[in-house]
Amino acid sequence: MEKLINLRHLDISEAHLRRPLHLNKLKSLHVLVGAKFLLSGRSGSRMEDLGELHNLYGSLSILELQNVIDRRESMKANMREKKHVERLSLEWSGSFADNSQTERDILDELQPNTNIKVLQITGYRGTKFPNWLADNSFHKLIEVSLSYCKDCDSLPALGQLPCLKFLTIRGMHQITEVTEEFYGSLSSKKPFNSLEKLDFAEMPDWKQWHVLGKGEFPILEELSIKDCPKFIGKLPENLSSLTGLRISNCPELSLETPIRLSNLKELKVVGCPKVGVLFEDAQLFTSQLEGMKQIVELVITDCKSLTSLPISILPSTLKRIRISGCGKLNLEASMNAMFLEELSLKGCDSPQFVPRAPYLNVSSCHNLNRLLVPIATERLSIRGCDNLEILSVACGTQMTSLHIHDCKILKSLPEHMQELLPSLKELQLWRCPEIDSFPEGGLPFNLQVLWINKCKKLVNGQKEWHLQRLLRLEQLEISHDGSDLAGENWELPSSIQSLTISNLKTLSSQLLKSLTSLKYLRTYNLPQIQSLLEEGLPSSLCELHLTSHHHLHSLPTEGLQHLTRLRHLQIWNCPNLQSLPKSGMPSSLSVLHIWDCPNLQSLPESGMPSSLSQLYILNCPNLRSLPLKEMPPSISKLSIYKCPLLKPLLQFDKGEYWPKIAQISTIISNGEFQ
């Protein structure tokens, strides 16, 4: 870097460099953007280097500040003179400081210019912050982050910063109280007059938050308190602008004192058992709700003592309820909650029934053994309900989507689905080993998407599916374990556009050829893949993925040229594939991926179509050459990775292939841009 003596403009804001070395030698440098200085002995940058750079722009990071000895050394950085730095990050690491006053003096001399907009201080080792952090002359400062300053026992008077919008305080281990000092000297201006978002996190000894009651935080919109295990203090009472309140892992905190949250839209409570009591006490809950006229989302997580929730008294503005890890919860039987749009229950082992909501998500409710789907349900997702035996739907249900995952003893889908679920468009079944057939009469005729993943008994009875009747089916995915019997015949509707098949013996070339609308074909571990390719695929294909085919040795000798619409071909993890067709690839091919094919030695010399724009080759250690004589000029991106025999041939300005590929706009060899 130091050799570029005529360099005038350097932008390293997006570079993954810890520091630029010897920048003080770039005497012609007029503009430097995004500088990172690592202060570390002989090989690193020095404060003098930083002080000599007057035209720093954008962001500046100074790392390993524990290597600065004293105030005199930090003065050499001339921080107040750097008028164009807008984002400043100061970072210490390592052990405790020997002298807290020296640490404060060092930070005092790192005071930035008043044009600063964002300030981050991490790992500062003093016990007090210098006064400049609370200087109201920082009229452009909108964001401050104080993180892991573990020796500090008080917070600076940030309430007097006139334009501060975002404040994060994290990992301050010595803080036990947030005192009046935090707000600064009281004047006619309300403390934190511009603050919109306030985050406290990882404060292990914080107990009290002293509230002034003087109109502080007048426009605060988001408040988050996370991982503060001893915090018991009350919150500010009049947060009329607050729209989001998130409290996580504060086991001693309660909300028994009503707070005015007239604009609150999201309330999230995680791992706070004493706050959970609030939801059980209908009178107390009602008093809090009186101040939550705009609430839209309620999240309650890991409140182990929560046994009931009076949802019937919730305001009609509430649209989403998410409850998880409340194992003793019983929902009230009288509730209708028709105003809800989404209800999610996870790890609630005692639900006697499930309330009504258009989107219903029930997961890991291990004591749930039967479920009658409410009429209002439009989308239903059931996951990990180990003891669910019976699933039924009522007449008139307008469900469009049904996902069932990991229900180990569920033996059947709802009866009469065809009549009771006429609007169903999507059905997903994942790891439901006991379901052995579809209901009598078959699946609803309007079904468009069907996914069946590792449902052994169901797939082995596929000849009874009668999928050919589903004339609107567009997407089909079947993943199996290979236990189906080869030779069994089954039919699919010609409407299918996307087909994904994994480890299924019964897929035949005759069946594939009947899919005249098929555009996307993804295959995984098919023992019959060689014959499927040799006997021909539908000419309508636009995208073909061949993945984990251990029985695939070569693509058809006549090639895939009849696939005149194929634009994307991906060959992945085919360890025995040795060659591609000499007669070439389809003339329409635009993107070619070849990954993890260790026995592939060469690509066809005359096989790359003129339409090819992107070629990706990954982990093909025996690939010796590329078809450069016929490499089409249309290629704009060439990426070669973990192909050791090709690496020297592609070396920038030196490799044998370089003159022939230099015109390609993007070349990546072994993860490096060339």
PAVOFI-873170 format. One line per 10 residues: for each residue x, y, z of C-alpha. Coordinates in nm, 4 decimals. Layout:
BEGIN
X,Y,Z  ...
//
This chain:
BEGIN
0.0000,0.0000,0.0000  0.2737,0.2475,0.0918  0.4170,0.2269,-0.2610  0.1145,0.4037,-0.4103  0.2712,0.7430,-0.3493  0.0492,0.9218,-0.6034  -0.2789,0.7823,-0.4682  -0.5272,1.0643,-0.4126  -0.8550,0.8864,-0.3230  -0.8870,0.5602,-0.1220
-1.2186,0.4022,-0.0148  -1.1825,0.0921,0.2073  -1.5233,0.1138,0.3768  -1.6336,-0.2206,0.2281  -1.2967,-0.3972,0.2555  -1.2355,-0.6783,0.5037  -0.9139,-0.5219,0.6290  -0.8265,-0.4864,0.9927  -0.6134,-0.1827,0.9065  -0.4375,-0.0099,0.6167
-0.0629,-0.0157,0.6840  0.1700,0.2854,0.6541  -0.0951,0.5270,0.5321  0.1199,0.8136,0.6575  0.3476,0.7495,0.3596  0.0700,0.8265,0.1098  0.1625,1.1928,0.0888  -0.0677,1.2654,-0.2067  -0.3768,1.1166,-0.0398  -0.6567,1.3728,-0.0412
-0.9544,1.1554,0.0576  -0.9655,0.8401,0.2747  -1.3040,0.6749,0.3386  -1.3721,0.3976,0.5926  -1.0329,0.3831,0.7663  -0.9581,0.1137,1.0249  -0.6603,0.1589,1.2580  -0.5292,-0.1282,1.4659  -0.2930,-0.0022,1.7347  -0.0582,-0.2941,1.7930
0.3120,-0.2424,1.8311  0.5704,-0.2202,1.5556  0.3678,-0.3539,1.2634  0.0464,-0.1685,1.3421  -0.0714,0.1868,1.3028  0.0281,0.4563,1.5521  -0.1567,0.7569,1.6824  0.0899,0.9726,1.4889  -0.0177,0.8029,1.1654  -0.3771,0.8847,1.2403
-0.2948,1.2408,1.3357  -0.1264,1.3073,1.0004  -0.4377,1.2095,0.8044  -0.6541,1.5190,0.7773  -0.8900,1.4176,0.4970  -1.0677,1.1221,0.6529  -1.4276,1.0801,0.5368  -1.7214,0.8621,0.6370  -1.6413,0.6009,0.9014  -1.3312,0.5680,1.1185
-1.2532,0.2707,1.3458  -0.9721,0.2755,1.6023  -0.9097,-0.0711,1.7458  -0.6990,-0.2134,2.0313  -0.6927,0.1149,2.2210  -0.5554,-0.0618,2.5283  -0.2169,-0.0218,2.3572  -0.2308,0.3557,2.4001  -0.0138,0.4474,2.6983  -0.1398,0.7864,2.8121
-0.3148,1.1135,2.7314  -0.0157,1.2544,2.5409  -0.0188,0.9651,2.2967  -0.3928,0.9872,2.2312  -0.3596,1.3628,2.1707  -0.1496,1.2845,1.8645  -0.4587,1.1516,1.6843  -0.5906,1.5092,1.6479  -0.9466,1.3810,1.6548  -1.1136,1.7203,1.6880
-0.9611,1.8245,1.3546  -1.1239,1.5445,1.1559  -1.4282,1.7370,1.0402  -1.5496,1.4896,0.7787  -1.5667,1.1761,0.9970  -1.9349,1.0950,1.0522  -1.9112,0.7494,1.2143  -1.6535,0.6812,1.4855  -1.5885,0.3443,1.6508  -1.3502,0.3257,1.9499
-1.2654,-0.0236,2.0700  -1.0620,-0.1656,2.3577  -0.9946,-0.5325,2.4279  -0.7958,-0.7267,2.6822  -0.7708,-0.7193,3.0601  -0.8694,-0.4615,3.3218  -0.6909,-0.1274,3.3291  -0.4298,-0.0463,3.5936  -0.5356,0.3171,3.6223  -0.8946,0.4229,3.5590
-0.8039,0.7926,3.5446  -0.5504,0.7274,3.2685  -0.8170,0.5427,3.0699  -1.0533,0.8368,3.1108  -0.7822,1.0798,3.0020  -0.7159,0.8752,2.6886  -1.0847,0.8739,2.5946  -1.1065,1.2428,2.6774  -0.8472,1.3206,2.4107  -1.0350,1.1082,2.1545
-1.3236,1.3537,2.1543  -1.4408,1.3792,1.7911  -1.5389,1.6845,1.5950  -1.8943,1.8050,1.6567  -1.9909,1.6927,1.3049  -1.9982,1.3316,1.4248  -2.3287,1.1477,1.3628  -2.2683,0.7959,1.5002  -2.0500,0.7050,1.8000  -1.9683,0.3517,1.9171
-1.7560,0.2831,2.2267  -1.6743,-0.0796,2.3021  -1.4709,-0.2255,2.5885  -1.3728,0.1087,2.7475  -1.1883,0.0292,3.0728  -1.2435,0.3411,3.2822  -1.4960,0.3740,3.5653  -1.6347,0.7089,3.4441  -1.6955,0.8548,3.1020  -1.5471,1.1946,3.0138
-1.7851,1.4898,3.0071  -1.7721,1.5402,2.6310  -2.0117,1.2471,2.5736  -2.2897,1.4635,2.7160  -2.1892,1.7864,2.5417  -2.4941,1.9384,2.3752  -2.2710,2.0914,2.1069  -2.2893,1.7535,1.9317  -2.5869,1.8806,1.7375  -2.5568,1.6152,1.4620
-2.5066,1.3109,1.6847  -2.8057,1.0785,1.6288  -2.6768,0.7365,1.7414  -2.4709,0.6244,2.0434  -2.3716,0.2716,2.1445  -2.1900,0.1933,2.4716  -2.0985,-0.1761,2.4853  -1.9079,-0.3941,2.7322  -1.7589,-0.1058,2.9276  -1.7514,-0.3425,3.2222
-1.5795,-0.1166,3.4773  -1.8114,0.1834,3.4361  -2.0360,0.2327,3.7380  -2.2429,0.5184,3.5966  -2.3813,0.6356,3.2660  -2.3019,0.9713,3.1047  -2.5695,1.2416,3.0925  -2.6848,1.1483,2.7452  -3.0293,1.2995,2.7986  -2.8949,1.6391,2.6990
-2.7797,1.5395,2.3493  -3.0215,1.7408,2.1368  -3.0559,1.5136,1.8324  -2.9932,1.1658,1.9766  -3.2374,0.9171,1.8164  -3.0896,0.5717,1.8830  -2.9216,0.4612,2.2066  -2.7839,0.1163,2.2951  -2.6368,0.0313,2.6355  -2.5014,-0.3234,2.6565
-2.2800,-0.5295,2.8846  -2.2263,-0.2618,3.1547  -2.1554,-0.4998,3.4418  -2.0992,-0.2432,3.7189  -2.4207,-0.0505,3.6640  -2.6688,-0.1134,3.9476  -2.8847,0.1948,3.8977  -2.9797,0.4267,3.6158  -2.9868,0.7490,3.8130  -3.0922,1.1083,3.7531
-2.7400,1.1667,3.6165  -2.8455,0.9770,3.3030  -3.0903,1.2567,3.2134  -2.8467,1.5449,3.2668  -2.9148,1.8811,3.4226  -3.2825,1.9661,3.4177  -3.3760,2.2608,3.2022  -3.6724,2.3717,2.9983  -3.5872,2.0993,2.7448  -3.7191,1.7530,2.8189
-3.4469,1.4858,2.8607  -3.3990,1.2626,2.5573  -3.6125,1.4998,2.3578  -3.5329,1.3292,2.0221  -3.4799,0.9661,2.1297  -3.6787,0.7133,1.9235  -3.5203,0.3799,2.0183  -3.3613,0.2689,2.3483  -3.2013,-0.0715,2.4093  -3.0649,-0.2079,2.7387
-2.9013,-0.5536,2.7295  -2.6729,-0.7796,2.9330  -2.6759,-0.5730,3.2518  -2.6272,-0.8444,3.5170  -2.6415,-0.6174,3.8276  -2.8825,-0.3486,3.7139  -3.1704,-0.3226,3.9614  -3.3299,0.0198,3.9554  -3.4346,0.2713,3.6924  -3.5018,0.6083,3.8513
-3.7873,0.7754,3.6731  -3.8050,1.1553,3.6750  -4.1642,1.1992,3.5721  -4.0667,1.5215,3.3964  -4.1796,1.4273,3.0462  -3.8617,1.2401,2.9555  -3.8612,1.0313,2.6354  -4.1458,1.2300,2.4739  -4.1145,1.0629,2.1313  -3.9656,0.7220,2.2267
-4.1083,0.4564,1.9917  -3.9184,0.1366,2.0823  -3.7924,0.0159,2.4205  -3.6065,-0.3129,2.4682  -3.4747,-0.4580,2.7949  -3.2948,-0.7912,2.7555  -3.0908,-1.0182,2.9853  -3.1104,-0.8018,3.2971  -3.1675,-1.0710,3.5629  -3.1857,-0.8395,3.8703
-3.3879,-0.5554,3.7202  -3.6914,-0.4848,3.9376  -3.7370,-0.1114,3.8842  -4.0484,0.0294,3.7276  -4.0539,0.1638,3.3732  -4.1222,0.5261,3.2832  -4.4964,0.5747,3.3192  -4.5945,0.8095,3.0390  -4.4506,0.6630,2.7185  -4.7330,0.7840,2.4998
-4.5338,0.7490,2.1749  -4.4117,0.3938,2.2441  -4.5126,0.1455,1.9721  -4.2890,-0.1503,2.0658  -4.2025,-0.2851,2.4133  -3.9794,-0.5932,2.4327  -3.8749,-0.7457,2.7655  -3.6586,-1.0599,2.7589  -3.5045,-1.2671,3.0386  -3.5747,-1.0263,3.3222
-3.7068,-1.2731,3.5822  -3.7499,-1.0162,3.8630  -3.9373,-0.7556,3.6617  -4.3117,-0.7119,3.7056  -4.5529,-0.4685,3.5444  -4.7971,-0.4311,3.8297  -4.7954,-0.0504,3.8097  -5.0013,0.0616,3.5074  -4.8049,0.2475,3.2434  -4.9581,0.4667,2.9760
-4.8927,0.3043,2.6401  -5.1721,0.4466,2.4307  -4.9889,0.3888,2.1006  -4.8353,0.0493,2.1807  -4.8623,-0.1926,1.8896  -4.6214,-0.4713,1.9891  -4.5745,-0.6173,2.3387  -4.3167,-0.8979,2.3640  -4.2446,-1.0746,2.6937  -3.9824,-1.3532,2.7002
-3.8624,-1.5411,3.0079  -4.0232,-1.3049,3.2615  -4.2357,-1.5142,3.4990  -4.3422,-1.2181,3.7143  -4.4682,-1.0335,3.4095  -4.6548,-1.3515,3.3180  -4.8622,-1.3080,3.6349  -4.9951,-0.9872,3.4820  -5.1712,-1.1819,3.2068  -5.3428,-1.4175,3.4542
-5.4975,-1.1513,3.6756  -5.7944,-1.0282,3.4740  -5.8361,-0.7107,3.6827  -5.4671,-0.6193,3.6627  -5.4507,-0.7130,3.2960  -5.7565,-0.5002,3.2229  -5.6008,-0.1992,3.3947  -5.2921,-0.2304,3.1747  -5.4981,-0.2834,2.8611  -5.6850,0.0412,2.9207
-5.3654,0.2165,2.8168  -5.3000,-0.0062,2.5121  -5.5586,0.1158,2.2637  -5.3499,0.0450,1.9519  -5.1864,-0.2888,2.0342  -5.1461,-0.5123,1.7283  -4.9098,-0.7909,1.8402  -4.8696,-0.9765,2.1706  -4.5765,-1.2168,2.2228  -4.5372,-1.4232,2.5423
-4.2458,-1.6683,2.5674  -4.1109,-1.8926,2.8454  -4.3415,-1.7696,3.1197  -4.3554,-2.1068,3.2915  -4.6084,-2.0091,3.5579  -4.8669,-1.8758,3.3143  -5.1815,-2.0904,3.3387  -5.4518,-1.8739,3.1822  -5.4930,-1.5825,2.9460  -5.8135,-1.3752,2.9383
-5.8038,-1.3166,2.5654  -6.1726,-1.2264,2.5550  -6.0934,-0.8857,2.7092  -5.8214,-0.8007,2.4593  -5.8792,-0.4939,2.2408  -6.0088,-0.5509,1.8905  -5.6961,-0.3868,1.7453  -5.4961,-0.6991,1.8370  -5.4144,-0.8993,1.5220  -5.1340,-1.1371,1.6210
-5.0783,-1.3479,1.9334  -4.7683,-1.5655,1.9673  -4.7301,-1.7808,2.2785  -4.4470,-2.0280,2.3304  -4.2884,-2.2199,2.6167  -4.5871,-2.1702,2.8496  -4.6388,-2.5349,2.9348  -4.9211,-2.4869,3.1872  -5.1335,-2.2545,2.9759  -5.5047,-2.3270,2.9324
-5.6949,-2.0943,2.7026  -6.0422,-1.9920,2.8075  -6.3224,-2.1915,2.6493  -6.5567,-1.8997,2.5778  -6.3287,-1.6966,2.3596  -6.4042,-1.6306,1.9948  -6.1312,-1.3766,1.9205  -6.2666,-1.3191,1.5726  -6.0536,-1.0060,1.5422  -5.7322,-1.2105,1.5350
-5.5454,-1.2628,1.2090  -5.2743,-1.4926,1.3465  -5.2472,-1.7187,1.6507  -4.9324,-1.9179,1.7232  -4.9030,-2.1706,2.0086  -4.5695,-2.3433,2.0661  -4.4719,-2.5684,2.3555  -4.8049,-2.5158,2.5334  -4.8785,-2.8644,2.6588  -5.2208,-2.8089,2.8130
-5.4453,-2.6546,2.5449  -5.7944,-2.8032,2.5616  -5.8881,-2.6397,2.2326  -5.7485,-2.3950,1.9790  -5.9137,-2.0535,1.9254  -6.0217,-1.9143,1.5924  -5.7871,-1.7206,1.3650  -5.7350,-1.7146,0.9873  -5.3700,-1.8174,1.0330  -5.3255,-2.0836,1.3002
-4.9841,-2.2248,1.3947  -4.9702,-2.5068,1.6525  -4.6313,-2.6636,1.7305  -4.4744,-2.8854,1.9977  -4.7985,-2.9083,2.1957  -4.7291,-3.2613,2.3147  -5.0537,-3.3159,2.5065  -5.2734,-3.2251,2.2135  -5.4356,-3.5492,2.0949  -5.7236,-3.4243,1.8837
-5.7899,-3.1046,1.6949  -6.1078,-2.9760,1.5388  -6.0009,-2.7050,1.2976  -6.2055,-2.3865,1.3548  -6.4188,-2.2723,1.0627  -6.2401,-1.9352,1.0342  -5.9030,-2.1003,0.9676  -5.7570,-2.0235,0.6255  -5.3986,-2.1423,0.6867  -5.3121,-2.4157,0.9359
-4.9652,-2.5346,1.0355  -4.9209,-2.8241,1.2803  -4.5662,-2.9232,1.3793  -4.4182,-3.1633,1.6302  -4.7430,-3.2557,1.8064  -4.6303,-3.6059,1.9003  -4.9618,-3.7259,2.0437  -5.1992,-3.5856,1.7859  -5.4208,-3.8747,1.6728  -5.7279,-3.7158,1.5189
-5.7490,-3.4143,1.2907  -6.0916,-3.3088,1.1691  -6.2496,-3.0095,0.9993  -6.5950,-2.8607,1.0199  -6.8251,-2.8035,0.7269  -6.7750,-2.4595,0.5754  -6.4034,-2.4282,0.6500  -6.2350,-2.2019,0.3938  -5.8848,-2.3388,0.4423  -5.6411,-2.2772,0.1563
-5.3183,-2.4120,0.3116  -5.2505,-2.7118,0.5384  -4.9015,-2.8026,0.6667  -4.8519,-3.1078,0.8904  -4.4960,-3.1798,1.0103  -4.3590,-3.4382,1.2536  -4.6848,-3.5794,1.3882  -4.5624,-3.9296,1.4612  -4.8865,-4.1119,1.5454  -5.1316,-3.9271,1.3207
-5.2746,-4.2001,1.0978  -5.5012,-4.0125,0.8619  -5.5914,-3.6785,0.7156  -5.9364,-3.5257,0.7803  -6.2179,-3.7333,0.6343  -6.4063,-3.6107,0.3281  -6.1416,-3.3511,0.2458  -6.2682,-3.3200,-0.1069  -6.6079,-3.1996,0.0133  -6.5094,-3.0196,0.3354
-6.2001,-2.8355,0.2048  -6.2951,-2.7285,-0.1487  -6.0690,-2.4205,-0.1312  -5.7510,-2.6066,-0.0310  -5.4657,-2.5115,-0.2638  -5.1565,-2.6277,-0.0730  -5.0914,-2.9464,0.1259  -4.7577,-3.0297,0.2906  -4.6898,-3.3545,0.4770  -4.3471,-3.3965,0.6401
-4.2337,-3.6933,0.8490  -4.5749,-3.8369,0.9315  -4.4828,-4.2073,0.9191  -4.8242,-4.3509,1.0131  -5.0366,-4.1813,0.7462  -5.0953,-4.4615,0.4966  -5.3443,-4.3157,0.2492  -5.5365,-4.0131,0.1404  -5.8992,-3.9904,0.2567  -6.1776,-4.1639,0.0662
-6.2701,-3.9634,-0.2384  -5.9182,-3.8256,-0.2773  -5.7761,-3.4792,-0.2375  -5.9609,-3.1530,-0.3125  -5.9811,-3.0795,-0.6836  -5.8453,-2.7237,-0.6469  -5.5121,-2.8399,-0.5018  -5.2172,-2.6670,-0.6681  -4.9209,-2.7596,-0.4436  -4.8506,-3.1010,-0.2880
-4.5367,-3.1835,-0.0847  -4.4820,-3.5275,0.0659  -4.1581,-3.5724,0.2585  -4.0604,-3.8960,0.4338  -4.4088,-4.0390,0.4772  -4.3137,-4.4000,0.4097  -4.6509,-4.5740,0.4278  -4.8222,-4.3074,0.2230  -4.5670,-4.3101,-0.0606  -4.5620,-4.6894,-0.0781
-4.9356,-4.6783,-0.1459  -4.9080,-4.4135,-0.4150  -5.0968,-4.6073,-0.6802  -5.4130,-4.5263,-0.4853  -5.3560,-4.1533,-0.4861  -5.5433,-4.0775,-0.8096  -5.3439,-3.7591,-0.8597  -5.4354,-3.7582,-1.2283  -5.7728,-3.6190,-1.1188  -5.6105,-3.3016,-0.9811
-5.6173,-3.1015,-1.3009  -5.4961,-2.7812,-1.1306  -5.1931,-2.9356,-0.9596  -4.8835,-2.7341,-1.0578  -4.6178,-2.8253,-0.8025  -4.5382,-3.1736,-0.6701  -4.2544,-3.2728,-0.4372  -4.1969,-3.6276,-0.3104  -3.9048,-3.7287,-0.0894  -3.8799,-4.0972,0.0031
-3.6400,-4.3545,0.1453  -3.6208,-4.5810,-0.1609  -3.8473,-4.8526,-0.0209  -4.1122,-4.8204,-0.2926  -4.1380,-5.1095,-0.5361  -3.9927,-5.0436,-0.8808  -4.2288,-5.1195,-1.1655  -4.5463,-4.9909,-1.0031  -4.7373,-4.7600,-1.2328  -4.8914,-4.4353,-1.1257
-5.0224,-4.1325,-1.3058  -4.9834,-3.7555,-1.2755  -5.1815,-3.4721,-1.4323  -5.0241,-3.2949,-1.7278  -5.0762,-2.9615,-1.5487  -4.7658,-3.0096,-1.3303  -4.5049,-2.7383,-1.3908  -4.2601,-2.8114,-1.1085  -4.1567,-3.1618,-0.9990  -3.9092,-3.2531,-0.7236
-3.8385,-3.6237,-0.6720  -3.5993,-3.7753,-0.4182  -3.5089,-4.1434,-0.3745  -3.8138,-4.2772,-0.5535  -3.7778,-4.5891,-0.7694  -4.1168,-4.5741,-0.9360  -4.0610,-4.2584,-1.1385  -4.0470,-4.3680,-1.5031  -3.9482,-4.1932,-1.8242  -4.2941,-4.2662,-1.9622
-4.4472,-4.0760,-1.6724  -4.2089,-3.7823,-1.7201  -4.2821,-3.7586,-2.0906  -4.6519,-3.7247,-2.0133  -4.5876,-3.4016,-1.8213  -4.6129,-3.1684,-2.1174  -4.6244,-2.8528,-1.9005  -4.3209,-2.9413,-1.6882  -4.0746,-2.6500,-1.6544  -3.8723,-2.7293,-1.3404
-3.7373,-3.0769,-1.2623  -3.5264,-3.1438,-0.9523  -3.4088,-3.5003,-0.8903  -3.2175,-3.6454,-0.5947  -3.0630,-3.9896,-0.5571  -3.2641,-4.1789,-0.8175  -3.1192,-4.5226,-0.8991  -3.2876,-4.5074,-1.2422  -3.1495,-4.1648,-1.3351  -2.9287,-4.2954,-1.6169
-3.2215,-4.4535,-1.7995  -3.4448,-4.1515,-1.7364  -3.1956,-3.9259,-1.9108  -3.1264,-4.1662,-2.1950  -3.4935,-4.2222,-2.2687  -3.5618,-3.8503,-2.2806  -3.7088,-3.5686,-2.0751  -4.0008,-3.3377,-2.1604  -3.8971,-3.0740,-2.4124  -4.0826,-2.8096,-2.2070
-3.8123,-2.8079,-1.9356  -3.6587,-2.4705,-1.8438  -3.4581,-2.5786,-1.5390  -3.2989,-2.9156,-1.4525  -3.1242,-3.0122,-1.1271  -2.9400,-3.3440,-1.0979  -2.8299,-3.3954,-0.7364  -2.6631,-3.6831,-0.5460  -2.6931,-3.9382,-0.8234  -2.4333,-4.2039,-0.7479
-2.5543,-4.4131,-1.0420  -2.4992,-4.1402,-1.2996  -2.1857,-4.2026,-1.5090  -2.2519,-3.9806,-1.8093  -2.5114,-3.7623,-1.9679  -2.6714,-3.9042,-2.2841  -2.4334,-3.9230,-2.5814  -2.6820,-3.7417,-2.8001  -2.6857,-3.4713,-2.5385  -2.9772,-3.2709,-2.4094
-3.0129,-3.0776,-2.7294  -3.3799,-3.1575,-2.7658  -3.4449,-2.9451,-2.4543  -3.4681,-2.6262,-2.6555  -3.6115,-2.4245,-2.3637  -3.3610,-2.5315,-2.0986  -3.1910,-2.2265,-1.9476  -3.0524,-2.3540,-1.6160  -2.8667,-2.6837,-1.5590  -2.7235,-2.7829,-1.2214
-2.5238,-3.1010,-1.1628  -2.4357,-3.1516,-0.7975  -2.2665,-3.4329,-0.6045  -2.2552,-3.6922,-0.8797  -1.9306,-3.8675,-0.7789  -1.9221,-4.1118,-1.0704  -1.9974,-3.8677,-1.3487  -1.7030,-3.8777,-1.5890  -1.8125,-3.6835,-1.8943  -2.0636,-3.4486,-2.0461
-2.2060,-3.5167,-2.3923  -1.9630,-3.4443,-2.6753  -2.2490,-3.3303,-2.8929  -2.2979,-3.0404,-2.6562  -2.5529,-2.8635,-2.4443  -2.8912,-2.7176,-2.5409  -2.8636,-2.4041,-2.7500  -3.0825,-2.2144,-2.5000  -2.8662,-2.2833,-2.1923  -2.7796,-1.9683,-1.9953
-2.6496,-2.0934,-1.6569  -2.4441,-2.4076,-1.5899  -2.3483,-2.5260,-1.2386  -2.1234,-2.8281,-1.1849  -2.0465,-2.9015,-0.8175  -1.8798,-3.1894,-0.6347  -1.8108,-3.4171,-0.9280  -1.4661,-3.5579,-0.8391  -1.4321,-3.7864,-1.1448  -1.5216,-3.5302,-1.4085
-1.2093,-3.4686,-1.6178  -1.3143,-3.2416,-1.9002  -1.5954,-3.0445,-2.0575  -1.6907,-3.0970,-2.4238  -1.4628,-2.8974,-2.6531  -1.7452,-2.7916,-2.8803  -2.0314,-2.8107,-2.6386  -2.0838,-2.4670,-2.4861  -2.3807,-2.2882,-2.6436  -2.3591,-1.9272,-2.7575
-2.6331,-1.8361,-2.5058  -2.4261,-1.9340,-2.1980  -2.3782,-1.6355,-1.9642  -2.2712,-1.7959,-1.6324  -2.0468,-2.0968,-1.5638  -1.9847,-2.2224,-1.2100  -1.7546,-2.5155,-1.1343  -1.6924,-2.6181,-0.7718  -1.4868,-2.9001,-0.6230  -1.4026,-3.0959,-0.9357
-1.0431,-3.1910,-0.8465  -0.9758,-3.3940,-1.1630  -1.1063,-3.1405,-1.4110  -0.8048,-3.0664,-1.6330  -0.9280,-2.8234,-1.8941  -1.1956,-2.5834,-2.0071  -1.3312,-2.5617,-2.3636  -1.1767,-2.2232,-2.4257  -1.1713,-2.2552,-2.8031  -1.5490,-2.2594,-2.8023
-1.6083,-2.0437,-2.4949  -1.8929,-1.8168,-2.6066  -1.8452,-1.4402,-2.5865  -2.1799,-1.4169,-2.4042  -2.0235,-1.5397,-2.0757  -2.0275,-1.2615,-1.8170  -1.9424,-1.4642,-1.5072  -1.6921,-1.7483,-1.4625  -1.6447,-1.8983,-1.1157  -1.3972,-2.1827,-1.0535
-1.3410,-2.3079,-0.6971  -1.1511,-2.6050,-0.5545  -1.0312,-2.7208,-0.8950  -0.6538,-2.7434,-0.8289  -0.5595,-2.8464,-1.1828  -0.7261,-2.5376,-1.3269  -0.5974,-2.2867,-1.0731  -0.2567,-2.2140,-1.2358  -0.4185,-2.1896,-1.5792  -0.6536,-1.9152,-1.4590
-0.3986,-1.7030,-1.2728  -0.4384,-1.3336,-1.3319  -0.2174,-1.2053,-1.6122  0.0020,-1.5170,-1.5998  -0.2073,-1.8299,-1.6558  -0.2317,-1.9987,-1.9946  -0.6071,-1.9351,-2.0043  -0.5897,-1.5713,-1.8992  -0.5698,-1.4118,-2.2479  -0.8798,-1.6055,-2.3503
-1.0919,-1.5187,-2.0476  -0.9696,-1.1684,-1.9625  -1.2709,-1.0092,-2.1354  -1.5186,-1.1806,-1.8992  -1.6577,-0.9130,-1.6681  -1.6554,-1.1263,-1.3486  -1.3973,-1.3982,-1.2878  -1.3706,-1.5750,-0.9514  -1.0953,-1.8300,-0.9009  -1.0703,-2.0060,-0.5637
-1.2987,-1.7457,-0.4079  -1.0868,-1.4496,-0.5258  -1.1871,-1.1953,-0.7868  -0.9384,-1.1858,-1.0744
//
